[in-house]
Amino acid sequence: MKPAVAALCALLFLAGSGAAETLRIATYNTDLARKGPGLLLRDILKGEDAQIAAVQQVISAVAPDILVLQGVDYDLGLEALTALRDALSEGGPDYPYIFALRPNSGMATGLDMDGDGRKGGARDKQGYGQFAGEGGMAILSRFAIDETAMRDFSGLLWKDVPGALLPEQDGKPFPSPEAQAVQRLSSVAHWLVPVRIAAGRRLDLLTFHATPPVFDGPEDRNGRRNHDEIAFWGRYLNGDFGPVPDADFVVIGDANLDPVDGEGRKQAILDLLNDPRLQDPEPKRPGRVENTSGHKGDPMLDTVDWPSPDPGPMRVDYILPSAGLLVLDSGVYWPQNGTSDAAAAAKASRHRLVWVDLEFP
């Protein structure tokens, strides 16, 4: 069935059926970023890249209706994203609707943003990146994306966030007042993207990809920024940045922070997990997993397999539906070791795809 026909059938079913519909949403940091512009598109079109094939296998195995991606290089015409979507449709799920905007990653500033005394490096961009668009975000969907109602918060300056934890060194703005005057909050992006899942019903995706809270100095620039990137959504729901959602919504993406283990300022993610306006389905890996990393957190909740013991497996990828939504099921796609599916998941990305099933009447 062609993508447009499949999408139309899905919408007609939702609009005309009295039965409840299950909607599977997912987030997946694919680790597909390449070392230069155009290389991801080249690798997808060649059809010979083992990692890309493994990413396709993972997505096909879970087959979400709405999929939020991180680690996908952005280009102006969405050529790489379109090629990935088309490759998936060959034996996998069809996604008639795609969405991506230019991320902050790789966006030049012309300033020394990390305080190393040099300009033009990957850490001197608005978000880490060797080139504009490296490691961006994207959305694939079976259902129509309402781009006219989307909101892009990626241009928000960090200094304009209420209670911003701006870094200082020796009592002065770090790395400089000039840098802080132009520094955006989002290391990659913060988007609100409405998806029309049925006649009169929509789901707002509140999605982001925060910077790792490491790779800095005693000023804790990245740790502070990670905190404020995560805390943004709570402040948004408080009305600090305009109208709050008037529909069902879900906070979804890569926070790059475990609520218990590893480095980082934990309060932001703990506040989000405990926010009464949200619910945490606590997606888990299948089977039984022993804690071999020595971490305090539940290994069943881990979503990334960084090398042990430092930092080791952690929970950093989240799907937090609004409190009124009915969660039917959830999980982390992490097949048992020794299987071909496990080998593909490990080949695809250090991260594992996280999914949640929601019921819409």
C-alpha positions in Angstrom: 0.0 0.0 0.0 1.4 3.4 -0.9 2.2 5.8 2.0 -0.5 8.3 1.2 -3.2 5.7 0.9 -2.1 4.0 4.1 -2.3 7.3 6.0 -5.7 8.1 4.5 -7.0 4.7 5.6 -5.7 5.2 9.1 -7.3 8.6 9.4 -10.6 7.3 8.1 -10.6 4.4 10.5 -9.9 6.6 13.5 -12.6 9.1 12.4 -15.3 6.6 11.6 -14.7 3.7 14.1 -16.3 3.6 17.5 -13.5 1.4 18.8 -10.5 2.7 20.6 -7.3 2.9 18.7 -3.8 2.1 20.0 -1.1 4.5 19.1 2.5 3.5 19.5 5.0 6.4 19.9 8.7 6.0 20.2 12.0 7.9 20.6 15.3 6.7 19.2 18.7 8.3 19.2 20.0 6.6 16.1 23.7 7.7 16.3 23.5 8.2 12.5 25.5 11.5 12.5 28.3 11.5 10.0 31.6 13.4 9.8 30.5 15.8 7.1 27.5 17.2 5.3 25.9 14.9 2.7 27.6 11.8 3.9 24.5 10.4 5.6 22.5 10.8 2.4 25.3 9.1 0.5 25.4 6.2 2.9 21.6 5.7 2.8 21.4 5.8 -1.0 24.3 3.3 -1.4 22.3 0.8 0.7 25.5 -0.9 1.9 26.0 0.6 5.3 25.6 -2.0 8.1 24.7 0.5 10.8 22.0 2.1 8.7 20.6 -1.4 7.9 20.6 -2.2 11.6 18.8 1.1 12.4 16.1 0.1 9.8 15.8 -3.4 11.4 15.3 -1.9 14.9 12.6 0.5 13.7 10.9 -2.2 11.6 10.8 -4.5 14.6 9.0 -2.0 16.8 7.0 -0.3 14.0 5.9 2.8 15.9 3.1 5.0 14.5 5.0 8.2 15.5 8.8 8.1 15.8 11.0 10.9 17.2 14.6 10.6 16.1 17.9 12.1 17.3 21.3 11.8 15.8 20.1 12.4 12.2 22.0 14.9 10.2 19.9 17.7 8.9 19.9 19.1 5.3 17.8 21.9 3.9 15.7 19.7 1.6 15.3 16.9 4.1 17.0 14.7 1.5 18.6 12.3 4.1 15.5 12.0 6.1 13.4 11.3 3.0 15.9 8.7 1.9 15.7 7.1 5.3 11.9 7.1 5.3 11.9 5.6 1.8 14.4 2.9 2.8 12.2 2.0 5.8 9.1 1.6 3.6 10.8 -1.3 1.7 9.6 -4.1 4.0 9.1 -1.9 7.0 6.7 0.8 8.3 5.4 3.5 6.0 5.7 7.1 7.2 3.9 9.5 4.8 4.7 12.5 7.0 8.2 13.7 8.0 9.3 16.7 9.9 12.6 18.4 10.8 14.0 21.9 11.3 17.5 23.2 11.3 19.0 22.4 14.7 21.4 24.5 16.7 24.1 21.8 16.5 26.9 23.0 14.2 25.4 26.5 13.9 28.3 29.0 13.9 28.6 31.8 16.4 32.0 33.4 15.5 32.8 33.5 19.2 34.8 31.4 21.6 31.9 29.6 23.3 33.8 27.0 25.4 36.5 29.3 26.9 39.5 27.5 25.3 40.8 30.8 23.7 40.0 29.7 20.2 37.1 30.2 17.7 35.6 28.0 15.1 35.7 24.6 16.9 32.9 22.2 17.3 32.2 23.4 20.8 32.1 27.0 19.6 28.8 26.5 17.8 25.4 27.0 19.3 25.4 23.3 19.9 28.2 20.8 19.4 28.9 20.0 15.8 31.6 19.9 13.1 29.1 21.3 10.5 25.7 22.9 10.4 23.0 20.3 11.0 25.1 17.6 12.4 23.2 15.3 14.7 19.8 16.9 14.3 16.3 15.7 15.3 13.4 14.5 13.1 9.9 13.0 13.2 8.4 10.2 11.1 4.7 9.8 11.4 1.8 7.8 10.0 -0.5 10.7 10.8 -0.5 14.3 9.6 1.8 16.8 11.2 0.3 20.2 11.7 3.3 22.4 10.8 1.1 25.6 10.9 0.6 25.0 14.7 4.1 23.9 15.6 6.3 26.0 17.9 10.1 26.1 17.6 11.8 27.2 20.9 15.3 26.6 19.6 16.1 30.3 19.2 15.4 31.0 22.8 18.4 32.6 24.5 19.7 30.8 27.6 19.9 34.0 29.5 16.2 34.6 28.9 15.1 31.4 30.7 13.7 32.2 34.2 16.1 31.0 36.8 18.8 30.1 34.2 21.9 28.5 35.7 24.3 30.5 33.6 28.0 29.5 34.2 30.4 31.7 35.9 34.2 31.7 36.5 35.8 33.9 39.2 32.4 35.7 39.5 32.3 36.6 35.8 30.1 35.2 33.0 31.7 32.2 31.4 33.2 32.2 28.9 32.4 35.9 28.3 29.5 38.4 28.4 29.5 38.4 24.6 29.1 34.6 24.4 26.3 34.5 27.0 24.5 37.3 25.1 24.1 35.0 22.0 24.1 31.6 23.6 20.9 29.7 22.9 19.4 27.3 25.4 18.9 24.4 23.1 22.0 22.4 22.2 20.0 20.7 19.4 16.4 21.8 19.5 13.1 22.2 21.5 10.0 21.7 19.5 6.2 21.5 20.1 4.9 19.5 17.1 1.1 18.7 16.8 0.2 15.4 15.2 -3.4 15.0 14.0 -4.3 11.5 15.1 -8.0 11.6 14.4 -10.8 14.0 13.5 -10.8 16.6 16.3 -7.9 14.9 18.2 -4.3 15.7 18.2 -1.2 14.8 20.2 1.4 17.5 20.9 5.0 16.2 20.9 7.2 18.2 23.3 10.5 17.0 22.0 14.2 17.8 22.6 17.7 16.5 22.7 19.8 17.9 25.6 23.6 18.3 25.8 25.5 15.7 27.8 26.3 17.2 31.3 30.0 16.5 30.9 33.0 17.5 28.7 33.5 20.9 30.4 35.4 22.3 33.3 34.8 23.5 36.9 32.3 26.1 35.6 30.0 23.2 34.7 28.8 24.8 31.6 27.3 21.6 30.1 25.9 20.4 33.4 24.1 23.7 33.9 22.8 23.8 30.3 21.6 20.2 30.5 19.7 21.0 33.6 18.0 24.0 32.0 17.3 22.2 28.8 15.4 19.5 30.7 13.7 22.0 33.1 12.5 24.0 30.1 9.4 21.8 29.7 8.3 22.2 33.2 8.6 26.0 32.8 6.7 25.8 29.5 3.9 23.9 31.2 3.8 26.7 33.8 3.1 29.2 31.1 6.5 30.9 31.1 6.8 30.8 27.3 3.2 31.4 26.1 0.1 29.3 25.8 0.3 25.8 27.3 -1.0 22.8 25.3 -4.8 22.6 24.9 -4.6 18.9 23.8 -3.0 15.7 24.9 0.8 15.9 24.9 3.9 13.9 25.6 7.4 15.0 26.6 9.7 12.8 24.4 13.3 12.8 23.6 16.9 12.3 24.8 17.6 14.1 28.1 21.2 12.8 28.3 20.7 12.4 32.0 20.0 9.5 34.4 17.9 10.4 37.4 20.2 8.4 39.7 23.5 7.4 38.2 26.3 9.3 36.4 27.2 13.0 36.4 24.8 15.9 36.0 22.4 18.0 38.0 19.6 15.5 38.8 16.9 17.9 40.1 15.7 18.8 36.6 14.9 15.3 35.5 13.6 14.3 38.9 11.2 17.3 38.8 10.0 16.2 35.3 9.5 12.6 36.3 7.5 13.7 39.4 5.5 16.4 37.7 1.8 15.7 38.3 0.9 16.9 34.8 3.0 14.0 33.4 3.2 10.2 34.0 6.2 8.0 33.8 5.3 4.6 32.3 8.9 3.4 33.2 9.5 1.4 30.0 11.6 -1.6 30.7 13.9 -4.0 28.9 12.5 -7.5 28.4 13.6 -10.5 30.5 15.7 -10.3 33.6 18.8 -8.1 33.7 21.5 -8.2 36.4 23.1 -5.0 37.6 26.7 -5.5 36.6 27.7 -1.8 36.4 27.4 -1.1 40.1 24.9 1.7 39.5 22.1 2.5 41.9 19.4 2.7 39.3 17.2 -0.2 38.0 19.0 -1.7 35.1 15.7 -2.7 33.6 15.1 1.0 32.9 18.4 1.6 31.0 18.1 3.0 27.5 21.7 3.4 26.5 24.7 1.0 26.6 27.7 3.2 27.1 30.9 1.3 27.9 31.2 0.1 31.5 32.1 0.9 34.1 32.3 4.6 33.2 29.7 5.7 32.5 28.0 2.4 31.8 24.3 1.7 30.9 21.9 4.4 32.0 18.4 5.7 31.5 18.6 8.8 29.4 15.8 8.5 26.8 12.2 9.3 28.0 8.6 9.3 26.9 6.4 11.0 29.5 2.7 11.2 28.4 0.4 13.8 29.9 -1.5 12.6 33.0 -4.9 12.2 31.2 -3.6 9.7 28.6 -4.2 6.0 29.0 -1.0 4.0 28.8 -1.5 0.4 27.6 2.1 -0.8 27.4 5.7 0.4 27.1 9.1 -1.0 26.6 12.8 -0.6 25.7 13.8 -2.5 22.6 16.7 -4.4 24.0 16.7 -8.0 22.7 18.3 -10.8 24.8 22.0 -11.2 24.2 23.1 -13.8 21.8 20.3 -13.2 19.3 20.6 -11.6 15.8 18.2 -8.9 17.0 20.5 -8.1 19.9 23.4 -7.9 17.5 21.5 -5.5 15.2 20.4 -3.3 18.1 24.0 -3.0 19.3 25.3 -2.3 15.8 22.6 0.4 15.2 23.3 2.7 18.1 24.5 2.9 21.7 21.0 4.0 22.5 17.9 1.7 22.4 14.5 2.6 21.0 12.0 3.4 23.7 8.2 3.0 23.0 4.9 3.6 24.6 1.4 2.4 23.5 -1.4 4.9 24.2 -5.1 4.3 23.8 -7.3 7.0 22.1 -11.1 6.4 22.2 
